[in-house]
Amino acid sequence: MFYHDQEIQAVTVDGNTTRKVLAHSDQIMYTKVMFAKAQEGEIPLHKHVHEQVTYVLQGSFQFMIDDGETQEVQTVHVGDSIHFPSNVLHGCIPLEDGGVLLDAFTPVRVDFL
């Protein structure tokens, strides 16, 4: 099926972040996550059962991954990608205004629909 970006309504995640659910099936989902402003400070971490791959479409971000044994922080830029296994703590902050990420999840994030 086809999903046209201009026809998809963005959902407000928080005061700085909006998200669009793009193409998806019962097994996989793409989302576009848009950040209005750069942020500083601590990286908010979360985890979920979904395996996730993130691709940087615009801007740069500081990502943290904490697998319980090691904690790694890296800065990523346009064209970079990150893999997050299931149930691994991770998070990011945008380092530039207007940052955009493309996230893929499997299985699909029913909580986003």
C-alpha positions as a LaTeX table, in Angstrom:
\begin{tabular}{lrrr}
\hline
Residue & $x$ (\AA) & $y$ (\AA) & $z$ (\AA) \\
\hline
Met1 & 0.00 & 0.00 & 0.00 \\
Phe2 & 1.01 & 3.59 & $-0.53$ \\
Tyr3 & 1.32 & 6.17 & 2.24 \\
His4 & 1.77 & 9.81 & 1.20 \\
Asp5 & 3.55 & 11.97 & 3.76 \\
Gln6 & 1.44 & 15.07 & 3.10 \\
Glu7 & $-1.72$ & 13.05 & 3.89 \\
Ile8 & $-0.48$ & 11.71 & 7.24 \\
Gln9 & $-1.31$ & 13.72 & 10.34 \\
Ala10 & 1.51 & 14.29 & 12.82 \\
Val11 & 0.90 & 13.39 & 16.46 \\
Thr12 & 2.43 & 15.49 & 19.24 \\
Val13 & 4.74 & 13.37 & 21.40 \\
Asp14 & 5.89 & 16.22 & 23.65 \\
Gly15 & 6.53 & 19.97 & 23.41 \\
Asn16 & 9.47 & 19.45 & 21.05 \\
Thr17 & 8.60 & 16.25 & 19.20 \\
Thr18 & 6.03 & 15.12 & 16.65 \\
Arg19 & 5.65 & 11.73 & 14.98 \\
Lys20 & 4.04 & 10.36 & 11.84 \\
Val21 & 3.25 & 6.67 & 11.41 \\
Leu22 & 4.25 & 5.85 & 7.83 \\
Ala23 & 3.94 & 2.54 & 5.98 \\
His24 & 3.20 & $-0.42$ & 8.24 \\
Ser25 & 1.86 & $-3.95$ & 8.35 \\
Asp26 & 1.17 & $-6.38$ & 11.17 \\
Gln27 & 4.91 & $-7.12$ & 11.40 \\
Ile28 & 6.83 & $-3.92$ & 10.63 \\
Met29 & 6.33 & $-0.18$ & 10.94 \\
Tyr30 & 8.08 & 2.98 & 9.79 \\
Thr31 & 7.70 & 6.22 & 11.71 \\
Lys32 & 9.09 & 9.68 & 11.06 \\
Val33 & 10.06 & 11.56 & 14.22 \\
Met34 & 10.55 & 15.33 & 13.97 \\
Phe35 & 12.25 & 17.55 & 16.55 \\
Ala36 & 11.63 & 21.32 & 16.51 \\
Lys37 & 14.60 & 22.53 & 18.57 \\
Ala38 & 18.02 & 21.34 & 19.66 \\
Gln39 & 18.22 & 20.17 & 23.25 \\
Glu40 & 20.90 & 19.95 & 25.91 \\
Gly41 & 21.28 & 17.91 & 29.04 \\
Glu42 & 20.55 & 14.37 & 30.06 \\
Ile43 & 19.38 & 11.88 & 27.44 \\
Pro44 & 15.98 & 10.44 & 28.40 \\
Leu45 & 16.11 & 6.65 & 28.16 \\
His46 & 13.36 & 4.14 & 27.47 \\
Lys47 & 13.02 & 0.54 & 26.32 \\
His48 & 10.41 & $-1.60$ & 24.62 \\
Val49 & 10.00 & $-5.15$ & 23.37 \\
His50 & 10.22 & $-3.99$ & 19.76 \\
Glu51 & 13.43 & $-4.29$ & 17.80 \\
Gln52 & 14.23 & $-0.88$ & 16.30 \\
Val53 & 16.43 & 0.56 & 13.56 \\
Thr54 & 16.85 & 4.33 & 13.31 \\
Tyr55 & 18.12 & 6.29 & 10.29 \\
Val56 & 19.06 & 9.99 & 10.51 \\
Leu57 & 17.26 & 11.93 & 7.76 \\
Gln58 & 18.11 & 15.45 & 8.92 \\
Gly59 & 20.29 & 17.04 & 11.61 \\
Ser60 & 22.51 & 15.41 & 14.19 \\
Phe61 & 21.68 & 13.62 & 17.43 \\
Gln62 & 23.37 & 12.31 & 20.52 \\
Phe63 & 22.24 & 8.74 & 21.19 \\
Met64 & 22.81 & 6.56 & 24.23 \\
Ile65 & 22.49 & 2.78 & 24.38 \\
Asp66 & 22.67 & 0.97 & 27.73 \\
Asp67 & 22.60 & $-2.82$ & 27.42 \\
Gly68 & 23.04 & $-3.37$ & 31.16 \\
Glu69 & 26.76 & $-4.07$ & 30.86 \\
Thr70 & 28.00 & $-1.04$ & 28.97 \\
Gln71 & 26.67 & 2.42 & 28.30 \\
Glu72 & 27.64 & 3.95 & 24.96 \\
Val73 & 27.03 & 7.53 & 23.78 \\
Gln74 & 27.66 & 8.57 & 20.18 \\
Thr75 & 26.85 & 11.51 & 17.96 \\
Val76 & 25.18 & 10.54 & 14.68 \\
His77 & 24.60 & 12.59 & 11.54 \\
Val78 & 22.61 & 12.46 & 8.30 \\
Gly79 & 22.94 & 9.01 & 6.74 \\
Asp80 & 23.95 & 7.24 & 9.96 \\
Ser81 & 21.86 & 4.42 & 11.41 \\
Ile82 & 21.52 & 2.63 & 14.74 \\
His83 & 20.15 & $-0.78$ & 15.73 \\
Phe84 & 18.40 & $-1.25$ & 19.09 \\
Pro85 & 17.74 & $-4.85$ & 20.15 \\
Ser86 & 14.57 & $-5.65$ & 22.05 \\
Asn87 & 14.42 & $-4.43$ & 25.68 \\
Val88 & 17.66 & $-2.39$ & 25.54 \\
Leu89 & 17.60 & 1.07 & 27.16 \\
His90 & 18.17 & 3.82 & 24.60 \\
Gly91 & 17.36 & 7.44 & 23.84 \\
Cys92 & 18.51 & 10.58 & 22.08 \\
Ile93 & 18.55 & 14.35 & 22.07 \\
Pro94 & 18.60 & 16.49 & 18.91 \\
Leu95 & 21.73 & 18.62 & 18.57 \\
Glu96 & 20.27 & 20.88 & 15.86 \\
Asp97 & 16.91 & 22.51 & 15.23 \\
Gly98 & 14.72 & 20.59 & 12.79 \\
Gly99 & 16.19 & 17.12 & 13.27 \\
Val100 & 14.32 & 14.21 & 11.66 \\
Leu101 & 14.65 & 10.46 & 12.27 \\
Leu102 & 13.18 & 7.49 & 10.42 \\
Asp103 & 12.43 & 4.61 & 12.82 \\
Ala104 & 11.55 & 1.04 & 11.86 \\
Phe105 & 9.97 & $-1.25$ & 14.46 \\
Thr106 & 9.22 & $-4.94$ & 14.51 \\
Pro107 & 6.76 & $-6.09$ & 15.56 \\
Val108 & 4.55 & $-3.11$ & 14.80 \\
Arg109 & 4.07 & $-0.54$ & 17.61 \\
Val110 & 0.34 & $-0.97$ & 18.21 \\
Asp111 & 0.57 & 1.82 & 20.81 \\
Phe112 & 1.44 & 4.25 & 17.97 \\
Leu113 & $-1.63$ & 3.41 & 15.86 \\
\hline
\end{tabular}
